[in-house]
Amino acid sequence: MQATVFISTKAMATVNAIINLDYYDRVSLSDSPATDLCTSPGYYLNTNELHLAELPAEADVAMHITPADAAAFHHHVSIPANLRGPIFSGAPNLPHDYAKIITYWSPLVPTAQHRGAVFHQNILNSYCVNLTDSDKAGDTFAGDAGGADDTLLSDGVVVIVTGLAAAISEMAPHQFIALTVPVNTDMLGIEMEGYQSAREYLTGSTQQSETLYLKISDVLASPNPDIVIISAIRGELFDYGYTY
């Protein structure tokens, strides 16, 4: 089961405009102000891993978690440096039940573009992933070590929201939480040094953000209703592929 993540009408229009474009066609849109979408809502949403739907017009948003309320935002939200980029299931520093929770909110299905991702693991969470001969040929992504599979779990900017159980205890299943995530464009561009570093994502104010709407019924049905772990944001090179 995967949760649905709701977004605004404007964000969905952006997603629909770029979702079928390859890296080169999407980036070339910024060549002209008339076609540039990189500052539009929805541009940096991690469409590879999120199941997106348009927020209904009559939606009842009962809670807003936004950087505009800095105290509440930092009370609930973290964007850990050690969970950014390729994270495999055997990584040494993962939150409890990371695989279960992130697979519910934003499951990653490896494609050809993920070949070589093992060589670009998060530097704070890397380990020796067991490779098979077929990996060396680029056909698979992780091997079998003693019967335990090494699985690529996420490769975007992972956002953790904690302390939700108490917050939603008085909410109805049909209501929503609005989660606004800052977009650090300096880190998400075509230069990957910052993205693949140990640098913190939230280093100051940002001009852009993406807002996700989480339905309370989905939170309640999740592996742990007190915590959301979601690979929410992509980098510009998310569909370019990893090279080594």
Secondary structure per residue as TSV (DSSP state, phi and psi in degrees):
chain	resnum	aa	ss	phi	psi
A	1	M	-	360.0	136.1
A	2	Q	-	-123.2	138.6
A	3	A	-	-74.0	151.4
A	4	T	E	-91.5	133.8
A	5	V	E	-108.2	123.4
A	6	F	E	-95.1	145.8
A	7	I	E	-137.2	167.3
A	8	S	-	-70.5	165.3
A	9	T	H	-60.2	-41.6
A	10	K	H	-65.3	-42.3
A	11	A	H	-64.1	-40.0
A	12	M	H	-65.8	-35.5
A	13	A	H	-62.7	-39.6
A	14	T	H	-66.8	-46.0
A	15	V	H	-57.0	-46.6
A	16	N	H	-65.4	-29.7
A	17	A	H	-73.8	-28.0
A	18	I	H	-114.6	-10.3
A	19	I	T	-64.5	-28.6
A	20	N	T	-98.8	6.9
A	21	L	-	-89.8	142.6
A	22	D	-	-80.2	175.5
A	23	Y	H	-53.3	-47.5
A	24	Y	H	-66.3	-43.6
A	25	D	H	-67.5	-38.4
A	26	R	H	-66.8	-47.1
A	27	V	H	-65.9	-32.9
A	28	S	H	-67.4	-17.3
A	29	L	G	-59.6	-29.8
A	30	S	G	-75.4	-3.2
A	31	D	G	-68.6	-22.8
A	32	S	S	-129.5	133.1
A	33	P	T	-57.9	-25.9
A	34	A	T	-71.1	-25.3
A	35	T	T	-115.3	-5.0
A	36	D	-	-67.1	122.8
A	37	L	-	-115.2	3.6
A	38	C	T	-67.8	-14.3
A	39	T	T	-104.9	6.2
A	40	S	S	-84.5	146.3
A	41	P	T	-56.4	136.1
A	42	G	T	99.5	-16.2
A	43	Y	T	-63.1	-38.9
A	44	Y	T	-99.5	11.4
A	45	L	B	-68.4	142.2
A	46	N	-	-82.9	78.4
A	47	T	T	-67.1	-17.7
A	48	N	T	-67.2	-24.6
A	49	E	T	-124.1	-15.3
A	50	L	-	-97.0	140.6
A	51	H	E	-94.8	104.3
A	52	L	E	-99.9	145.5
A	53	A	E	-145.9	154.8
A	54	E	E	-76.3	134.6
A	55	L	-	-64.0	126.9
A	56	P	-	-59.9	146.3
A	57	A	T	-60.5	-31.0
A	58	E	T	-93.5	12.6
A	59	A	-	-58.8	139.6
A	60	D	-	-101.5	102.3
A	61	V	E	-90.8	108.2
A	62	A	E	-91.6	-16.9
A	63	M	E	-148.6	137.5
A	64	H	E	-119.3	124.3
A	65	I	E	-111.9	107.7
A	66	T	-	-142.4	146.5
A	67	P	T	-61.1	-16.7
A	68	A	T	-62.3	-28.2
A	69	D	S	-107.8	83.1
A	70	A	H	-58.7	-42.0
A	71	A	H	-62.6	-48.8
A	72	A	H	-67.2	-38.5
A	73	F	H	-61.0	-50.0
A	74	H	H	-73.6	-19.5
A	75	H	H	-68.2	-37.4
A	76	H	H	-99.9	-30.9
A	77	V	E	-114.9	137.7
A	78	S	E	-137.2	150.4
A	79	I	-	-128.8	80.4
A	80	P	-	-65.5	136.4
A	81	A	G	-63.4	-28.9
A	82	N	G	-84.2	5.2
A	83	L	G	-118.9	9.2
A	84	R	S	-89.0	134.4
A	85	G	S	87.5	-165.6
A	86	P	-	-63.7	119.7
A	87	I	E	-122.1	121.2
A	88	F	E	-98.8	159.2
A	89	S	T	-63.8	-22.6
A	90	G	T	-93.5	11.0
A	91	A	-	-57.4	143.0
A	92	P	S	-77.2	-16.8
A	93	N	S	-127.7	68.5
A	94	L	-	-111.8	144.9
A	95	P	-	-60.8	157.2
A	96	H	T	-58.2	132.0
A	97	D	T	60.6	29.8
A	98	Y	H	-53.2	-49.0
A	99	A	H	-60.5	-46.2
A	100	K	H	-62.5	-44.5
A	101	I	H	-73.1	-46.3
A	102	I	H	-69.9	-29.6
A	103	T	H	-69.5	-28.3
A	104	Y	H	-72.5	-43.2
A	105	W	H	-87.5	-33.8
A	106	S	S	-157.1	70.7
A	107	P	-	-68.4	137.9
A	108	L	-	-100.3	127.5
A	109	V	-	-108.9	107.8
A	110	P	-	-59.4	139.5
A	111	T	-	-125.1	-176.2
A	112	A	G	-58.0	-29.4
A	113	Q	G	-68.3	-14.5
A	114	H	G	-90.4	1.5
A	115	R	T	-58.7	132.8
A	116	G	T	86.2	-1.8
A	117	A	G	-59.6	-30.1
A	118	V	G	-60.0	-28.1
A	119	F	G	-84.1	-3.3
A	120	H	G	-121.9	28.1
A	121	Q	-	-56.9	152.8
A	122	N	-	-53.7	128.8
A	123	I	T	-67.8	-17.3
A	124	L	T	-93.4	-3.0
A	125	N	S	-142.8	28.7
A	126	S	-	-90.4	155.9
A	127	Y	-	-157.2	175.7
A	128	C	-	-84.2	93.4
A	129	V	-	-72.9	132.8
A	130	N	-	-74.8	119.2
A	131	L	-	-101.1	145.9
A	132	T	-	-102.8	172.6
A	133	D	H	-59.1	-37.0
A	134	S	H	-67.2	-29.0
A	135	D	H	-60.1	-41.7
A	136	K	H	-64.9	-25.5
A	137	A	T	-87.1	-4.7
A	138	G	T	85.5	15.6
A	139	D	S	-92.1	-27.5
A	140	T	-	-131.9	-177.7
A	141	F	S	-123.6	-20.9
A	142	A	-	-158.5	157.8
A	143	G	-	-106.2	-164.7
A	144	D	E	-116.4	112.4
A	145	A	E	-112.5	102.5
A	146	G	T	63.4	29.1
A	147	G	T	90.4	-5.1
A	148	A	E	-105.9	123.2
A	149	D	E	-79.2	139.2
A	150	D	-	-93.7	115.6
A	151	T	-	-115.5	136.7
A	152	L	E	-75.5	115.5
A	153	L	E	-95.4	-33.9
A	154	S	E	-161.0	157.5
A	155	D	-	-146.9	14.8
A	156	G	S	-108.8	-160.4
A	157	V	E	-88.8	113.0
A	158	V	E	-89.9	130.2
A	159	V	E	-112.2	133.0
A	160	I	E	-114.1	128.3
A	161	V	E	-118.4	119.6
A	162	T	E	-116.5	167.8
A	163	G	-	72.4	30.1
A	164	L	H	-83.7	-28.0
A	165	A	H	-56.3	-47.5
A	166	A	H	-68.3	-36.6
A	167	A	H	-67.0	-33.9
A	168	I	H	-99.4	2.7
A	169	S	T	-60.8	-27.4
A	170	E	T	-102.8	6.5
A	171	M	S	-94.1	156.4
A	172	A	-	-90.0	152.2
A	173	P	T	-57.4	-28.2
A	174	H	T	-82.7	-8.1
A	175	Q	-	-81.6	171.4
A	176	F	E	-129.3	153.9
A	177	I	E	-106.9	129.7
A	178	A	E	-95.4	120.1
A	179	L	E	-114.0	113.9
A	180	T	E	-100.9	122.6
A	181	V	E	-110.7	124.2
A	182	P	E	-62.3	146.6
A	183	V	E	-109.7	111.0
A	184	N	-	-88.3	88.1
A	185	T	H	-65.0	-26.5
A	186	D	H	-62.9	-33.0
A	187	M	H	-90.2	-21.9
A	188	L	H	-99.3	3.5
A	189	G	S	-80.0	-164.7
A	190	I	S	-77.6	-12.7
A	191	E	-	-90.8	117.2
A	192	M	-	-92.5	0.3
A	193	E	T	-58.1	-46.0
A	194	G	T	-67.7	-40.4
A	195	Y	T	-62.9	-38.9
A	196	Q	T	-94.7	17.5
A	197	S	S	-103.6	-177.4
A	198	A	S	-91.6	7.7
A	199	R	-	-64.7	142.3
A	200	E	-	-69.8	145.0
A	201	Y	S	-75.7	-43.2
A	202	L	-	-92.2	84.8
A	203	T	S	-104.0	-2.3
A	204	G	S	167.9	-168.5
A	205	S	-	-71.9	146.7
A	206	T	-	-123.7	155.7
A	207	Q	S	-89.1	-19.8
A	208	Q	E	-118.0	161.2
A	209	S	E	-158.0	164.0
A	210	E	E	-124.8	137.3
A	211	T	E	-112.6	125.8
A	212	L	E	-111.8	141.3
A	213	Y	E	-111.9	119.4
A	214	L	E	-105.7	124.7
A	215	K	E	-77.8	137.1
A	216	I	H	-59.1	-37.2
A	217	S	H	-62.0	-34.3
A	218	D	H	-71.3	-38.6
A	219	V	H	-62.3	-44.1
A	220	L	H	-65.6	-30.6
A	221	A	H	-86.8	-3.1
A	222	S	S	-75.2	165.4
A	223	P	S	-58.4	-28.5
A	224	N	-	-148.2	101.2
A	225	P	T	-64.1	-8.7
A	226	D	T	-89.5	-9.1
A	227	I	E	-146.8	133.5
A	228	V	E	-110.4	130.2
A	229	I	E	-124.3	115.8
A	230	I	E	-140.6	131.5
A	231	S	E	-83.2	87.2
A	232	A	E	-90.1	-33.0
A	233	I	E	-120.7	140.5
A	234	R	-	-107.3	161.3
A	235	G	-	-93.2	167.6
A	236	E	T	-62.6	-27.4
A	237	L	T	-95.0	19.8
A	238	F	T	-61.2	-27.0
A	239	D	T	-112.4	12.1
A	240	Y	T	-80.4	-30.8
A	241	G	-	99.6	155.2
A	242	Y	-	-95.8	138.9
A	243	T	-	-121.6	156.3
A	244	Y	-	-143.4	360.0
